[in-house]
Amino acid sequence: MRRVGWLAWSLTALVAVGLTAPLLVVIAASFNPTNELLFPPRGLSLAWYANIFRRQAFLASFRFSAALALASTACSLVMGLLCAVVLVRHRFRGRQLLATALMSPLIVPQVVLGMSLLIFLSTIGLVSSVIGLALLHVMLTVPYTTRVLTAALTRFPESLEDAAVIHGAPRPLAFLLVTLPSIKPGVVAGAIFAFVTSFDNFTASQFLVWDRTTLPVEIYSYIRTENDPTVAAISALLVLGTVGIVVLVERWVGLETLTG
């Protein structure tokens, strides 16, 4: 058993190193003073971080990606919650088919999804619009919120909501005041998954962007012509931002509640 324990710890350490080493390499390369993306860096410089804020295309695409991710997250949370209520609390013919259809964006390749939506939006005149891109991101994020909130509602004892109804609360009010606060960890987890999925999406989004691009598409356009560490600096900031979000979530609801 001791050997098995050491083997498990060794494998865990290897996985942890494999996951974090590329991030550390990117962060270190972002401080390289030369205009080449090298590791190890030949010195320390913040020039490429300053270059991010001098390039208006990066700032504009970041603001657009953040606004798009927030909007799609809000829409997918509402839609995912409604879908979860239908799937968990109602039994009807075709229920499993509906659940499979809601998960289908996770199965269909994003290239196919982006191209298909581009053709559809072209026929109705919504191509090159915020509405079309937002529709795509909602389609990509609803499966995550539906899956997480379905699991949260399944674990929640509905008798607590019934008790509030028995004491005179209308069913919608009982759901808002009793059920929704109780499944808050699931709501937070779904929001995180939805935001990250929307903000980081490149494969499908590239078909629907126009003069306003998302940050991943703008990064791809930049690295096609430039090879300096600016992209590494952007990646380092995104990694630090993600760590900050994780810390905030841990202090708010606790990470163990998201996986429990």
TIKE-118782 format. One line per field, with one value per residue: x, y, z of N, C-alpha, C in turn; residue number from 1; residue in one letter. Coordinates in Angstrom, 1 decimal, m for minus. Atoms other than C-alpha are relative to their C-alpha. Example, Ala and Ser with C-alpha at 12.3 -4.5 7.8 and 13.67 -1.06 7.14 Angstrom:
<rs>
n.east	c(0.9:m0.9);
n.north	c(m1.2:m1.1);
n.up	c(0.0:0.0);
ca.east	c(12.3:13.7);
ca.north	c(m4.5:m1.1);
ca.up	c(7.8:7.1);
c.east	c(0.9:m0.8);
c.north	c(1.2:1.1);
c.up	c(0.0:0.8);
k	c(1:2);
r	c(a:s);
</rs>
This chain:
<rs>
n.east	c(0.8:m0.9:m0.5:1.2:0.2:m1.1:0.3:1.1:m0.5:m0.9:0.8:0.7:m1.0:m0.3:1.1:0.0:m1.1:0.4:1.0:m0.5:m1.2:0.2:0.4:m1.2:m0.9:0.6:m0.2:m1.4:m0.3:0.6:m0.9:m1.2:m0.1:m0.2:1.2:0.2:0.6:m1.1:m0.1:0.2:m0.2:m1.4:0.1:1.4:0.5:1.4:0.3:1.1:1.2:0.3:0.4:1.4:0.8:m0.2:0.7:1.4:0.8:0.1:0.9:1.4:0.4:0.2:1.2:1.0:0.1:0.5:1.4:0.7:0.0:0.9:1.3:0.3:0.1:1.3:1.1:m0.1:0.4:1.4:0.5:m0.5:0.8:1.4:m0.1:m0.3:1.3:0.9:m0.5:0.0:1.3:1.1:m0.2:0.8:m0.6:m1.0:m0.9:m1.4:m0.4:m0.2:m1.3:m1.0:m0.1:m0.6:m1.4:m0.5:m1.1:m1.2:m0.4:m0.3:m1.2:0.3:m0.2:1.3:1.0:m0.2:0.3:1.4:0.7:m0.3:0.9:1.4:0.1:m0.1:1.3:1.0:m0.5:m0.6:m1.5:m0.8:0.7:m0.2:1.1:m0.4:m1.1:0.5:0.7:m1.0:m0.6:1.0:0.1:m1.1:m0.1:1.2:m0.3:m0.7:0.9:1.1:m0.5:m0.4:1.2:0.8:m0.6:0.3:1.4:0.3:m0.4:0.8:1.3:1.1:1.0:m0.2:0.8:1.4:0.3:0.3:1.3:1.0:0.1:0.7:m0.8:0.2:m1.1:m1.1:m0.7:m0.7:m1.1:m0.9:m0.5:m0.4:m0.8:m1.1:m1.1:m0.6:m0.8:m0.9:m1.3:0.2:0.2:m1.4:m0.7:0.5:m0.4:m1.4:m0.1:0.6:m0.8:m1.3:0.2:0.3:m1.1:m1.1:0.4:m0.6:0.3:1.3:0.2:m0.7:0.9:1.0:m0.6:m0.1:m0.9:m0.1:m0.4:m0.2:m1.4:m0.7:m0.1:m1.0:m1.3:m0.4:m0.4:m1.2:m1.1:m0.3:m1.0:m1.0:m0.5:m0.6:0.6:1.3:1.0:m0.4:0.4:1.5:0.3:m0.3:1.1:1.2:m0.2:0.1:1.4:0.7:m0.4:0.8:1.4:0.1:m0.1:1.2:1.0:m0.3:0.4:1.4:0.8:m0.8:m0.2:0.5:1.4:0.2:m0.3:0.6);
n.north	c(m1.2:m1.1:m0.2:m0.6:m1.4:m0.8:m0.1:m0.9:m1.4:m0.3:m0.3:m1.3:m1.1:m0.1:m0.6:m1.4:m0.6:0.0:m1.0:m1.3:m0.3:m0.9:m1.3:m0.7:m0.3:m1.2:m1.2:m0.4:m0.5:m1.3:m1.0:m0.1:m1.4:m0.1:0.1:1.4:0.8:0.9:0.5:m1.0:m1.4:m0.5:m1.1:m0.3:m1.2:m0.1:m0.8:0.6:m0.3:m1.4:0.1:0.4:m1.2:m0.9:0.5:m0.1:1.2:0.9:m0.6:0.1:1.4:0.5:m0.5:0.7:1.4:0.0:m0.4:1.1:1.1:m0.3:0.0:1.5:0.7:m0.3:0.7:1.4:0.4:0.0:1.1:1.3:0.2:0.4:1.4:0.9:0.2:0.9:1.3:0.7:0.0:0.4:1.2:m0.1:0.7:m0.8:m0.7:0.3:m0.6:m1.4:m0.1:0.3:m1.1:m1.1:0.3:0.2:m0.9:0.6:1.1:m0.4:m0.8:m1.4:m0.5:0.3:m0.8:m1.3:m0.1:0.2:m1.2:m1.0:0.2:m0.3:m1.4:m0.7:0.1:m0.8:m1.4:m0.3:0.2:m1.1:m0.8:0.4:0.9:1.3:0.5:0.3:1.3:1.1:0.2:0.6:1.4:0.7:0.0:0.6:1.3:0.0:m0.4:1.0:1.2:m0.3:m0.4:1.3:0.8:m0.7:0.1:1.4:0.2:m0.8:0.6:m0.9:m0.2:m1.3:m0.9:0.3:m0.5:m1.4:m0.1:0.3:m1.1:m1.1:m0.7:0.5:0.9:m0.8:m0.6:1.0:0.4:m1.1:m0.2:1.2:0.9:m0.7:m0.2:1.3:0.5:m1.1:0.5:0.5:m1.1:m0.5:0.9:m0.2:m1.3:0.0:0.8:m0.7:m1.2:0.4:0.5:m1.1:m0.9:0.6:0.7:m0.5:0.9:m0.4:m1.4:m0.6:0.0:m1.0:m1.3:m0.9:m1.0:0.2:1.3:0.4:0.0:1.2:m0.2:m1.0:0.6:0.8:m0.9:m0.6:1.0:0.3:m1.0:m0.4:1.1:m0.6:0.6:m0.7:1.0:0.7:m1.0:0.1:1.3:m0.1:m0.7:0.9:1.0:m0.7:m0.3:1.2:0.3:m0.9:0.5:1.2:m0.4:m0.6:1.1:0.7:m0.7:m0.2:1.2:1.2:0.8:1.3:0.1:0.1:1.3:1.0);
n.up	c(0.0:0.0:1.4:0.8:m0.4:0.7:1.4:0.2:m0.2:1.1:1.2:m0.3:0.1:1.4:0.6:m0.4:0.7:1.4:0.2:m0.4:0.6:1.2:m0.4:m0.6:1.1:0.6:m0.8:0.0:1.4:0.2:m0.5:0.8:0.5:1.4:0.7:0.4:m1.1:m0.4:m1.4:m1.1:0.5:m0.1:m0.9:m0.6:0.6:0.1:1.3:0.7:m0.7:0.4:1.4:0.0:m0.2:1.1:1.1:m0.3:0.5:m1.2:m1.0:0.5:0.1:m1.4:m0.4:0.8:m0.5:m1.4:0.0:0.6:m0.9:m1.0:0.6:0.2:m1.3:m0.6:0.8:m0.1:m1.4:m0.1:0.8:m0.6:m1.2:0.4:0.6:m1.2:m0.7:0.8:0.1:m1.4:m0.7:0.9:0.8:1.3:1.1:0.7:m1.0:0.2:1.3:m0.3:m0.8:1.0:0.9:m0.7:m0.1:1.3:0.3:m0.5:0.8:1.3:0.1:0.0:1.4:0.7:m0.6:0.5:1.4:0.1:m0.4:1.0:1.1:m0.4:m0.3:1.3:0.7:m0.7:0.0:m1.3:0.0:m0.4:m1.0:m1.3:m0.4:0.5:m0.8:m1.3:0.2:0.0:m1.4:m0.9:0.4:m0.6:m1.4:m0.6:m0.4:m1.3:m1.1:m0.2:m0.7:m1.4:m0.7:m0.1:m1.1:m1.3:m0.3:m0.3:m1.4:m0.9:m0.4:0.4:m1.2:m0.6:0.8:m0.3:m1.3:0.1:0.6:m1.0:m1.0:0.6:1.0:1.3:0.5:0.5:m1.1:m0.8:0.8:0.0:m1.4:m0.7:0.8:0.6:m0.9:m0.4:1.1:0.4:0.5:1.4:0.8:0.2:0.9:1.3:0.5:0.3:1.2:1.1:0.3:0.6:1.3:0.9:0.1:0.7:1.2:1.2:1.2:0.6:0.1:1.1:1.2:m0.2:m0.4:1.1:m0.4:m1.5:m0.2:m1.4:m0.3:0.6:1.4:0.1:m0.3:1.1:1.0:m0.3:0.1:1.4:0.6:m1.0:m0.8:m1.2:m1.2:m0.4:m0.3:m1.2:m1.0:m0.1:m0.6:m1.5:m0.6:m0.1:m1.0:m1.3:m0.1:m0.3:m1.4:m0.8:0.0:m0.9:m1.4:m0.3:m0.2:m1.2:m1.2:0.0:m0.2:m0.3:1.2:m0.3:0.3:1.4:0.4:m0.9);
ca.east	c(0.0:2.9:4.3:0.8:0.6:4.0:3.0:m0.2:1.6:4.2:1.6:m0.3:2.9:3.7:0.2:0.5:3.9:2.5:m0.4:1.5:4.8:3.5:1.9:5.1:7.1:4.6:4.8:8.6:8.8:6.6:9.4:11.9:13.4:14.1:11.5:11.6:9.6:12.4:12.7:14.5:14.3:17.5:16.5:13.5:11.4:7.8:7.9:5.5:3.0:3.1:2.7:m0.7:m2.1:m0.6:m2.4:m6.0:m7.1:m6.3:m8.1:m11.2:m11.3:m10.9:m13.8:m15.9:m15.1:m15.8:m19.2:m20.1:m19.1:m21.1:m24.2:m24.0:m23.4:m26.5:m28.7:m27.4:m27.9:m31.5:m32.1:m30.0:m32.0:m35.4:m34.2:m32.9:m36.3:m38.1:m35.7:m35.6:m39.1:m41.2:m41.6:m42.8:m42.3:m39.2:m37.4:m34.2:m34.3:m34.6:m31.7:m29.6:m30.5:m29.5:m26.1:m25.6:m23.4:m20.8:m20.8:m20.9:m17.5:m17.3:m16.1:m19.4:m21.4:m19.8:m20.1:m23.7:m24.7:m22.9:m25.0:m28.2:m27.5:m26.6:m30.0:m31.9:m29.6:m28.0:m24.4:m21.7:m23.8:m23.6:m26.9:m25.5:m22.3:m24.2:m26.5:m23.5:m22.0:m25.3:m25.6:m22.1:m22.6:m26.2:m25.0:m22.7:m25.2:m27.9:m25.7:m24.4:m27.8:m29.5:m27.1:m27.6:m31.4:m31.3:m29.4:m31.7:m34.6:m37.7:m39.6:m38.0:m39.6:m42.9:m42.7:m42.5:m45.5:m47.5:m46.8:m48.4:m45.6:m46.4:m44.4:m42.3:m41.5:m40.6:m38.3:m36.6:m36.2:m35.6:m34.3:m32.2:m30.1:m29.6:m28.2:m26.0:m22.7:m24.2:m25.2:m21.6:m20.1:m22.3:m21.5:m17.8:m18.0:m20.2:m18.0:m14.7:m16.2:m17.5:m14.5:m12.0:m13.9:m12.0:m12.9:m16.6:m16.3:m13.9:m16.7:m18.9:m16.5:m16.3:m14.6:m15.3:m13.4:m13.1:m9.8:m8.9:m9.5:m7.4:m4.6:m4.6:m4.5:m1.6:0.6:0.2:2.4:4.3:6.5:7.2:6.3:3.1:0.9:2.8:2.1:m1.6:m1.6:0.1:m2.5:m5.3:m3.7:m3.4:m7.0:m8.2:m6.3:m8.0:m11.4:m10.7:m9.6:m12.7:m14.9:m13.1:m13.8:m17.4:m18.8:m15.8:m14.3:m15.4:m19.0:m18.5:m17.2:m19.2);
ca.north	c(0.0:2.3:1.7:2.4:5.6:6.8:5.9:7.8:10.9:10.6:10.5:13.4:15.5:14.7:15.7:18.9:19.7:18.9:21.3:24.2:24.0:25.4:28.3:29.1:29.0:31.5:33.8:33.7:34.3:37.4:39.2:38.7:42.1:41.1:41.0:37.2:34.7:32.9:30.7:31.1:34.9:36.8:39.4:41.1:43.7:44.9:46.4:43.8:44.4:48.1:47.1:45.5:48.8:50.7:48.5:49.6:46.5:44.4:46.7:46.9:43.2:42.5:44.8:43.2:39.7:40.6:42.2:39.3:36.7:38.5:38.8:35.1:34.0:35.8:34.4:30.9:30.9:31.8:29.3:26.6:27.1:26.8:23.7:22.2:22.7:21.0:18.1:17.4:18.2:17.0:13.6:13.6:11.7:12.8:14.0:12.2:13.3:16.9:16.4:15.0:17.9:20.4:18.7:18.5:21.6:19.7:16.9:18.7:20.1:23.8:24.3:22.7:24.7:28.0:27.4:26.2:29.3:31.5:30.1:30.4:34.0:35.0:33.8:35.9:39.0:38.8:38.0:40.3:41.4:41.3:39.4:36.5:36.2:36.4:33.6:31.4:32.0:31.2:28.0:27.1:27.9:26.6:23.0:23.8:25.7:23.1:20.2:21.9:23.3:19.9:18.2:20.9:20.7:16.9:17.0:19.7:18.3:19.7:19.2:22.4:24.3:22.5:23.5:27.2:26.7:25.1:28.1:30.4:31.4:31.2:28.5:31.1:33.0:29.9:28.9:32.3:32.5:28.9:26.8:29.4:30.4:26.7:25.9:29.0:26.9:25.3:28.7:30.0:27.0:27.3:31.0:30.3:27.5:29.7:32.8:31.0:29.1:32.3:34.4:31.9:30.6:30.9:28.0:28.9:32.6:33.2:32.5:35.3:38.2:41.2:44.6:43.9:40.9:38.9:38.7:35.1:36.1:39.2:37.3:34.8:37.7:39.2:36.0:35.5:38.6:39.1:36.9:39.1:38.2:40.4:37.4:35.7:38.9:38.7:35.0:35.8:38.4:36.0:33.4:35.8:36.9:33.3:32.7:35.8:34.5:31.2:32.9:35.0:31.9:30.1:32.9:33.3:29.8:27.5:25.4:22.2:23.1:23.2:19.7:18.1);
ca.up	c(0.0:0.7:m2.8:m4.3:m2.3:m3.6:m7.1:m6.8:m5.4:m8.2:m10.9:m9.3:m9.2:m12.9:m13.9:m11.9:m13.5:m16.9:m16.5:m14.9:m16.7:m20.1:m18.2:m16.3:m19.6:m21.2:m18.3:m18.2:m22.0:m21.7:m19.8:m22.6:m23.6:m27.2:m29.9:m30.2:m28.2:m26.4:m23.3:m21.1:m21.4:m21.9:m19.4:m17.7:m19.4:m19.2:m22.7:m24.1:m21.4:m22.3:m25.9:m25.1:m23.9:m26.8:m29.3:m29.4:m31.3:m28.2:m25.9:m28.1:m28.7:m24.9:m24.1:m26.8:m25.6:m22.0:m22.8:m25.1:m22.5:m19.8:m22.0:m23.1:m19.6:m18.3:m21.1:m20.8:m17.0:m17.4:m20.2:m18.5:m15.2:m17.1:m19.0:m15.7:m14.1:m17.0:m17.1:m13.3:m12.2:m15.2:m16.8:m20.4:m23.6:m25.4:m22.2:m22.9:m26.6:m25.3:m22.9:m25.8:m28.1:m25.4:m25.1:m28.9:m29.2:m27.2:m29.7:m33.0:m34.1:m33.6:m37.2:m38.4:m35.9:m36.9:m40.6:m40.3:m38.3:m40.8:m43.6:m41.6:m40.5:m44.1:m45.3:m42.7:m43.0:m39.5:m40.6:m39.3:m36.3:m32.6:m32.4:m34.6:m32.6:m29.3:m30.6:m31.3:m27.8:m26.1:m28.1:m26.9:m23.3:m22.6:m22.5:m19.6:m17.5:m18.2:m17.1:m14.0:m12.9:m13.6:m11.3:m8.6:m8.8:m8.7:m5.4:m3.9:m1.8:m3.4:0.0:1.2:m1.6:m0.9:2.7:1.7:m0.6:2.2:4.4:1.8:m0.6:m4.3:m6.2:m8.2:m5.0:m3.1:m6.0:m5.9:m2.1:m1.2:m4.1:m5.9:m2.9:m2.1:m5.5:m5.6:m5.9:m9.1:m10.4:m9.8:m11.4:m14.4:m14.8:m14.6:m17.3:m19.5:m19.2:m19.9:m22.8:m24.4:m23.7:m25.0:m28.0:m31.3:m33.6:m34.1:m33.5:m36.4:m38.9:m37.5:m36.6:m38.8:m38.1:m34.4:m33.4:m30.1:m28.3:m29.4:m33.0:m32.6:m31.0:m33.9:m36.4:m34.6:m34.4:m38.2:m38.8:m35.5:m33.4:m30.4:m26.8:m26.8:m27.0:m24.2:m22.1:m22.9:m21.9:m18.6:m17.8:m18.6:m16.4:m13.5:m14.1:m14.0:m10.7:m9.3:m10.3:m8.6:m5.4:m5.4:m5.9:m3.1:m0.7:m1.8:m2.1:m1.6:m4.4:m2.6:m3.1:m6.8:m7.0:m4.1);
c.east	c(0.9:0.5:m1.1:m0.2:1.1:m0.2:m1.1:0.5:0.9:m0.7:m0.7:1.0:0.4:m1.1:0.0:1.1:m0.4:m1.0:0.5:1.3:m0.1:m0.4:1.2:1.0:m0.6:0.2:1.4:0.4:m0.6:0.9:1.3:0.2:0.2:m1.4:m0.3:m0.6:0.9:m0.2:1.3:0.2:1.4:0.1:m1.4:m0.4:m1.5:m0.5:m1.2:m1.3:m0.5:m0.5:m1.5:m0.9:0.2:m0.8:m1.5:m0.8:m0.1:m1.0:m1.5:m0.5:m0.2:m1.4:m1.2:m0.2:m0.6:m1.5:m0.8:m0.1:m1.0:m1.5:m0.4:m0.1:m1.4:m1.2:0.0:m0.3:m1.5:m0.6:0.4:m0.9:m1.4:0.1:0.3:m1.3:m0.9:0.5:0.0:m1.4:m1.2:0.4:m1.0:0.7:1.0:1.0:1.4:0.5:0.3:1.3:1.2:0.2:0.7:1.6:0.7:1.1:1.4:0.5:0.3:1.3:m0.3:0.2:m1.3:m1.0:0.2:m0.4:m1.5:m0.7:0.3:m0.9:m1.4:m0.1:0.1:m1.4:m1.1:0.6:0.6:1.5:0.7:m0.8:0.2:m1.0:0.4:1.1:m0.5:m0.8:0.9:0.5:m1.0:m0.2:1.2:0.0:m1.2:0.2:0.7:m0.9:m1.1:0.5:0.3:m1.3:m0.9:0.5:m0.3:m1.5:m0.3:0.4:m0.8:m1.3:m1.1:m1.0:0.2:m0.8:m1.5:m0.4:m0.3:m1.4:m1.1:m0.2:m0.5:0.8:m0.4:1.2:1.2:0.8:0.8:1.3:1.1:0.7:0.5:1.0:1.2:1.2:0.7:0.9:1.0:1.4:m0.2:m0.1:1.4:0.8:m0.4:0.4:1.5:0.3:m0.5:0.9:1.3:m0.2:m0.3:1.2:1.2:m0.3:0.7:m0.5:m1.3:m0.1:0.6:m0.8:m0.9:0.5:0.1:1.0:0.2:0.3:0.2:1.5:0.8:0.3:1.1:1.4:0.5:0.4:1.4:1.2:0.2:1.0:1.1:0.4:0.6:m0.8:m1.3:m1.1:0.2:m0.4:m1.5:m0.4:0.3:m1.0:m1.3:0.2:m0.2:m1.5:m0.8:0.3:m0.8:m1.4:m0.2:0.1:m1.3:m1.1:0.2:m0.5:m1.5:m0.8:0.8:0.1:m0.6:m1.4:m0.3:0.2:m0.7:m1.3);
c.north	c(1.3:0.3:0.6:1.5:0.9:0.1:1.0:1.5:0.4:0.4:1.3:1.2:0.1:0.7:1.5:0.8:0.2:1.1:1.4:0.4:0.9:1.4:0.8:0.4:1.2:1.2:0.5:0.6:1.4:1.1:0.1:1.4:0.0:m0.2:m1.4:m0.7:m1.1:m0.5:m0.9:1.4:0.4:1.2:0.2:1.3:0.0:0.7:m0.6:0.1:1.4:0.0:m0.4:1.2:1.1:m0.4:0.0:m1.2:m1.0:0.5:m0.1:m1.4:m0.6:0.5:m0.7:m1.4:m0.1:0.3:m1.2:m1.2:0.3:m0.2:m1.5:m0.8:0.2:m0.7:m1.5:m0.5:m0.1:m1.2:m1.3:m0.3:m0.5:m1.4:m1.0:m0.3:m1.0:m1.4:m0.8:m0.2:m0.5:m1.3:0.0:m0.8:0.9:0.8:m0.3:0.5:1.5:0.2:m0.2:1.2:1.2:m0.2:m0.1:1.0:m0.5:m1.1:0.4:0.8:1.4:0.6:m0.2:1.0:1.5:0.2:m0.1:1.3:1.2:0.0:0.4:1.5:0.8:0.0:0.9:1.5:0.4:m0.3:1.3:0.9:m0.6:m1.1:m1.5:m0.6:m0.3:m1.3:m1.2:m0.3:m0.6:m1.4:m0.8:m0.2:m0.6:m1.4:m0.1:0.4:m1.0:m1.2:0.3:0.3:m1.2:m0.8:0.7:m0.2:m1.5:m0.3:0.8:m0.7:0.9:0.2:1.3:1.1:m0.2:0.5:1.5:0.2:m0.3:1.1:1.3:0.7:m0.6:m0.8:0.8:0.7:m1.0:m0.5:1.0:0.1:m1.2:m0.8:0.7:0.3:m1.3:m0.6:1.0:m0.5:m0.5:1.2:0.7:m0.8:0.1:1.3:0.0:m0.8:0.8:1.2:m0.4:m0.6:1.1:0.8:m0.6:m0.6:0.7:m0.7:0.4:1.5:0.6:0.1:1.2:1.4:0.8:1.1:0.0:m1.4:m0.3:m0.1:m1.2:0.2:1.0:m0.5:m0.9:0.9:0.6:m1.0:m0.4:0.9:0.3:m1.2:0.5:m0.6:0.7:m1.0:m0.8:0.9:m0.1:m1.3:0.1:0.8:m0.8:m1.1:0.6:0.4:m1.2:m0.4:0.9:m0.4:m1.2:0.3:0.6:m1.0:m0.8:0.7:0.2:m1.2:m1.2:m0.9:m1.4:m0.2:m0.1:m1.4:m1.1:m0.5);
c.up	c(0.0:m1.4:m0.9:0.3:m0.7:m1.5:m0.3:0.1:m1.2:m1.3:0.1:m0.3:m1.5:m0.7:0.3:m0.7:m1.4:m0.3:0.3:m0.7:m1.3:0.4:0.5:m1.2:m0.7:0.8:0.0:m1.3:m0.2:0.5:m0.9:m0.6:m1.5:m0.7:m0.6:1.2:0.3:1.4:0.1:m0.5:0.2:0.9:0.5:m0.5:0.1:m1.2:m0.7:0.7:m0.3:m1.4:m0.2:0.1:m1.1:m1.3:0.2:m0.5:1.1:1.0:m0.4:0.0:1.4:0.5:m0.6:0.5:1.4:0.0:m0.6:0.9:1.2:m0.4:m0.2:1.2:0.7:m0.7:0.2:1.4:0.1:m0.8:0.6:1.3:m0.4:m0.6:1.1:0.7:m0.8:0.0:1.3:0.5:m0.9:m0.7:m1.2:m1.1:m0.8:0.9:m0.3:m1.4:0.2:0.7:m1.0:m0.9:0.7:0.1:m1.4:m0.4:0.5:m0.9:m1.4:0.0:m0.1:m1.4:m0.7:0.6:m0.5:m1.4:m0.3:0.4:m0.9:m1.2:0.4:0.2:m1.3:m0.7:0.6:0.2:1.4:0.0:0.3:1.0:1.4:0.4:m0.5:0.9:1.4:0.0:0.0:1.4:1.0:m0.3:0.6:1.5:0.7:0.4:1.4:1.2:0.2:0.8:1.4:0.9:0.1:1.1:1.4:0.4:0.4:1.5:1.0:0.4:m0.3:1.2:0.7:m0.7:0.3:1.3:m0.1:m0.7:0.9:0.9:m0.7:m1.1:m1.4:m0.5:m0.6:1.1:0.8:m0.8:0.1:1.4:0.7:m0.9:m0.6:0.9:0.4:m1.1:m0.5:m0.4:m1.5:m0.9:m0.3:m0.9:m1.4:m0.7:m0.4:m1.3:m1.2:m0.4:m0.7:m1.4:m1.0:m0.2:m0.8:m1.4:m1.2:m1.2:m0.7:m0.2:m1.3:m1.2:0.1:0.3:m1.3:0.4:1.5:0.3:1.5:0.2:m0.5:m1.5:m0.3:0.3:m1.2:m1.2:0.2:m0.2:m1.5:m0.6:1.0:0.8:1.3:1.2:0.5:0.4:1.3:1.2:0.2:0.7:1.5:0.7:0.2:1.0:1.4:0.3:0.4:1.5:0.9:0.1:0.9:1.5:0.5:0.2:1.2:1.2:0.0:0.3:0.4:m1.2:0.2:m0.3:m1.5:m0.5:0.9:m0.6);
k	c(1:2:3:4:5:6:7:8:9:10:11:12:13:14:15:16:17:18:19:20:21:22:23:24:25:26:27:28:29:30:31:32:33:34:35:36:37:38:39:40:41:42:43:44:45:46:47:48:49:50:51:52:53:54:55:56:57:58:59:60:61:62:63:64:65:66:67:68:69:70:71:72:73:74:75:76:77:78:79:80:81:82:83:84:85:86:87:88:89:90:91:92:93:94:95:96:97:98:99:100:101:102:103:104:105:106:107:108:109:110:111:112:113:114:115:116:117:118:119:120:121:122:123:124:125:126:127:128:129:130:131:132:133:134:135:136:137:138:139:140:141:142:143:144:145:146:147:148:149:150:151:152:153:154:155:156:157:158:159:160:161:162:163:164:165:166:167:168:169:170:171:172:173:174:175:176:177:178:179:180:181:182:183:184:185:186:187:188:189:190:191:192:193:194:195:196:197:198:199:200:201:202:203:204:205:206:207:208:209:210:211:212:213:214:215:216:217:218:219:220:221:222:223:224:225:226:227:228:229:230:231:232:233:234:235:236:237:238:239:240:241:242:243:244:245:246:247:248:249:250:251:252:253:254:255:256:257:258:259:260);
r	c(m:r:r:v:g:w:l:a:w:s:l:t:a:l:v:a:v:g:l:t:a:p:l:l:v:v:i:a:a:s:f:n:p:t:n:e:l:l:f:p:p:r:g:l:s:l:a:w:y:a:n:i:f:r:r:q:a:f:l:a:s:f:r:f:s:a:a:l:a:l:a:s:t:a:c:s:l:v:m:g:l:l:c:a:v:v:l:v:r:h:r:f:r:g:r:q:l:l:a:t:a:l:m:s:p:l:i:v:p:q:v:v:l:g:m:s:l:l:i:f:l:s:t:i:g:l:v:s:s:v:i:g:l:a:l:l:h:v:m:l:t:v:p:y:t:t:r:v:l:t:a:a:l:t:r:f:p:e:s:l:e:d:a:a:v:i:h:g:a:p:r:p:l:a:f:l:l:v:t:l:p:s:i:k:p:g:v:v:a:g:a:i:f:a:f:v:t:s:f:d:n:f:t:a:s:q:f:l:v:w:d:r:t:t:l:p:v:e:i:y:s:y:i:r:t:e:n:d:p:t:v:a:a:i:s:a:l:l:v:l:g:t:v:g:i:v:v:l:v:e:r:w:v:g:l:e:t:l:t:g);
</rs>
